[in-house]
Amino acid sequence: MQSKLLNKYHIPNFISGMENDLREQNVGDQLKKNIEKIIQTLGINPHQIYTGRQCHGSNVQYATGENGQDYLVGRVFDEADGVYTDQAGTAMWVKFADCTPVVLYDTRKHALAIVHSGWRGTVKRISEKALRKMADQFGTKVEDVIAYVGPSIGQNQYEVGPEVYEAFEEFDSRDDFFYQAGEKYHLHMVEANVSILRDNGLSPYNIEVAEEVTFGNPDLHSSREEGEGYGLNAMLVMLPEKKEE
């Protein structure tokens, strides 16, 4: 599974689903083999590979190719749900089940970010924080950014309590991505993440939204559907060498 928009800009990308399980505590060294399988599928040879030990937060770390800690494959940042870089040849990946992977690419400065946005990370506007870090460090301007919002759980299957609805109280568009059913609410994770991108000035024409959902999809893991011991999907991207214009 790939993004057509990222492919258009020659950004290697791949979403791994049922064919692998990226849950570290379940698969151990198999995780390394699964990531290597994705890399082989893409036909890439990254200089370095990064991920984060995800904690449903909004910490986004800069990957230099040398920083971070040694990991089963490549390097890892503690308590990080996002990684960004301007170092060509750097691959980055996040794990997800029903949460939302979001990729940001600055087409002018040639910088790339990927974040794992669960509902808590979405409340904390992790995509916005990635954009701000890219702006501060690379001079990224939103008009130069394209975004891919990957598959997550569908709204009809994502029932949450009123405390989750209340957590989004600072979102002016909150009622555009929630509906109420009795005492419960249903959250549209993709629309919530798209609203953050639009609030930060991204053009709708520069945002691709995945058509796939996780729940009920035979190709993707879903924590709500699989229950305890659920598997994890992964999305991997790499910043290639910049093409001469």
C-alpha positions in Angstrom: 0.0 0.0 0.0 1.5 3.4 -1.1 0.7 7.0 -1.4 0.1 8.3 -4.9 1.0 11.8 -3.9 4.3 10.8 -2.3 5.1 8.7 -5.3 4.5 11.7 -7.5 7.3 13.5 -5.7 9.5 10.4 -5.7 9.4 9.8 -2.0 9.8 6.1 -1.3 6.9 5.0 0.9 5.2 1.8 1.9 2.5 0.7 4.4 2.9 -2.8 5.8 -0.1 -4.6 7.2 -1.2 -8.1 7.8 1.8 -9.6 6.1 3.9 -8.4 9.1 3.4 -7.6 12.8 5.6 -4.8 14.0 4.7 -5.2 17.6 8.2 -5.4 19.2 7.3 -7.4 22.3 5.7 -10.1 20.2 8.2 -10.5 17.4 11.6 -9.5 18.8 14.3 -9.8 16.1 11.5 -10.6 13.6 10.8 -6.8 13.7 14.2 -6.3 12.1 13.5 -8.8 9.4 10.1 -7.2 8.7 11.5 -3.8 8.3 14.3 -5.2 6.0 11.5 -6.8 4.0 9.8 -3.5 3.5 13.1 -1.9 2.4 13.7 -4.7 -0.1 10.2 -4.3 -1.4 10.9 -0.6 -2.1 14.3 -1.4 -3.6 16.0 1.3 -1.5 19.3 1.4 0.4 18.9 3.9 3.3 22.0 5.2 5.0 20.1 5.1 8.3 16.7 4.1 9.6 14.8 5.8 12.4 11.8 5.3 14.5 10.5 6.4 18.0 9.3 4.6 21.1 5.8 5.8 20.7 3.9 7.0 23.7 0.8 8.7 22.2 2.5 12.1 22.8 3.6 14.9 20.5 7.4 14.7 20.7 9.0 15.0 17.2 12.7 14.4 16.9 15.2 15.5 14.2 17.1 12.6 12.7 20.7 13.6 11.7 21.8 10.1 10.7 24.0 9.9 13.8 21.9 10.7 16.8 19.4 8.6 18.6 20.0 5.2 20.3 20.9 1.9 18.7 17.9 -0.2 18.0 16.9 -3.6 16.6 17.0 -2.0 13.2 18.7 1.4 12.8 18.2 4.0 15.5 15.4 5.0 17.9 14.3 8.1 19.9 12.8 7.6 23.4 9.2 8.8 23.9 8.9 10.1 20.4 5.9 9.8 18.1 7.4 11.6 15.1 10.7 12.0 13.3 11.8 14.5 10.7 14.9 15.0 8.6 16.7 16.9 5.8 19.3 14.2 5.5 19.0 12.4 2.1 19.1 8.6 2.4 17.4 8.6 5.8 14.4 6.3 6.2 11.8 6.8 9.0 8.9 4.6 10.2 6.0 4.6 12.6 3.8 1.8 14.0 0.0 2.1 14.0 -3.1 0.0 14.4 -6.1 2.3 14.5 -4.2 5.5 14.9 -3.2 7.7 12.0 0.2 8.0 10.2 0.8 11.4 8.7 3.7 12.3 6.3 4.8 15.8 5.5 7.2 16.7 2.7 8.7 20.1 2.0 9.0 20.1 -1.8 11.3 23.1 -1.9 13.6 22.5 1.1 13.6 18.8 0.6 12.7 17.8 4.1 10.5 15.0 5.3 8.5 14.1 8.5 6.4 11.2 9.6 4.2 11.2 12.8 2.0 8.7 14.6 -1.2 10.5 15.5 -3.5 8.8 17.9 -6.3 10.8 19.4 -4.1 12.1 22.2 -1.4 13.1 19.7 -4.1 14.7 17.6 -5.3 16.7 20.5 -1.7 17.8 21.0 -1.5 18.7 17.3 1.5 16.6 16.6 1.4 17.3 12.8 1.4 21.1 13.6 4.5 20.6 15.9 6.3 18.8 13.1 5.5 21.6 10.7 6.8 24.2 13.2 10.0 22.3 13.8 10.6 22.1 10.0 9.9 25.8 9.7 12.2 26.7 12.5 15.0 24.4 11.3 14.7 24.5 7.6 12.6 27.5 6.8 9.7 25.4 5.6 6.7 27.3 4.3 3.3 25.6 4.3 2.7 26.5 0.6 5.6 24.1 -0.3 4.3 21.2 1.9 2.4 18.2 0.7 0.8 15.8 3.2 -0.4 12.2 3.2 -2.9 11.2 5.9 -2.7 7.4 6.1 -5.3 4.8 7.0 -6.9 4.6 10.4 -10.1 3.3 12.0 -13.3 4.4 10.4 -15.6 6.8 12.2 -18.5 4.4 12.6 -16.2 1.9 14.4 -14.4 4.4 16.6 -16.7 4.9 19.6 -15.2 7.0 22.4 -16.4 8.5 25.6 -17.4 12.1 26.3 -14.0 12.7 27.8 -12.4 12.3 24.4 -14.9 14.7 22.8 -14.2 17.2 25.6 -10.4 16.9 25.0 -10.9 18.4 21.6 -12.7 21.5 23.0 -10.1 23.9 21.5 -10.8 22.7 18.0 -13.2 25.1 16.3 -14.1 22.3 13.8 -14.6 19.7 16.5 -18.2 18.9 15.4 -17.1 18.3 11.9 -15.3 15.1 12.9 -17.5 13.9 15.8 -21.0 12.6 15.9 -22.9 11.6 19.0 -24.8 8.4 19.5 -26.5 8.2 22.9 -23.9 8.9 25.6 -21.0 8.0 23.3 -19.3 9.8 20.4 -17.7 8.6 17.2 -14.5 10.2 16.2 -13.3 10.6 12.6 -9.5 10.4 13.0 -8.6 11.3 9.5 -10.8 14.4 9.4 -9.4 15.5 12.7 -5.9 15.3 11.4 -6.8 17.0 8.1 -8.4 19.9 10.1 -5.0 20.5 11.8 -3.2 20.6 8.4 -5.8 23.0 7.0 -5.7 25.2 10.1 -1.9 25.5 9.4 -2.5 26.7 5.9 -2.0 23.6 3.8 -4.0 23.6 0.6 -6.6 20.8 0.3 -5.0 20.1 -3.1 -1.7 19.3 -1.4 -3.3 16.7 1.0 -3.9 13.1 0.1 -6.2 11.1 2.3 -6.0 7.3 2.3 -9.2 5.6 1.1 -8.5 2.6 3.3 -9.5 2.1 6.9 -8.1 -0.4 9.4 -11.2 -1.9 11.0 -12.7 -4.5 8.8 -9.8 -4.4 6.3 -8.3 -7.8 5.6 -5.0 -6.2 4.7 -4.5 -4.1 7.8 -4.3 -4.7 11.5 -6.9 -3.1 13.8 -6.6 -3.0 17.6 -10.4 -2.6 18.0 -11.1 -5.5 15.7 -8.4 -7.9 16.8 -8.6 -7.2 20.5 -5.9 -8.2 23.0 -2.6 -9.1 21.3 -3.5 -7.1 18.2 -0.9 -6.7 15.5 0.7 -3.4 14.3 1.0 -1.9 10.9 3.9 0.2 9.9 4.5 3.1 7.5 8.0 3.7 6.2 9.3 6.6 4.2 12.7 7.7 3.0 14.1 11.1 1.9 15.9 10.4 -1.4 18.8 12.2 -2.9 17.6 15.6 -4.3 17.1 15.6 -8.0 18.9 18.4 -9.9 16.4 20.9 -11.3 
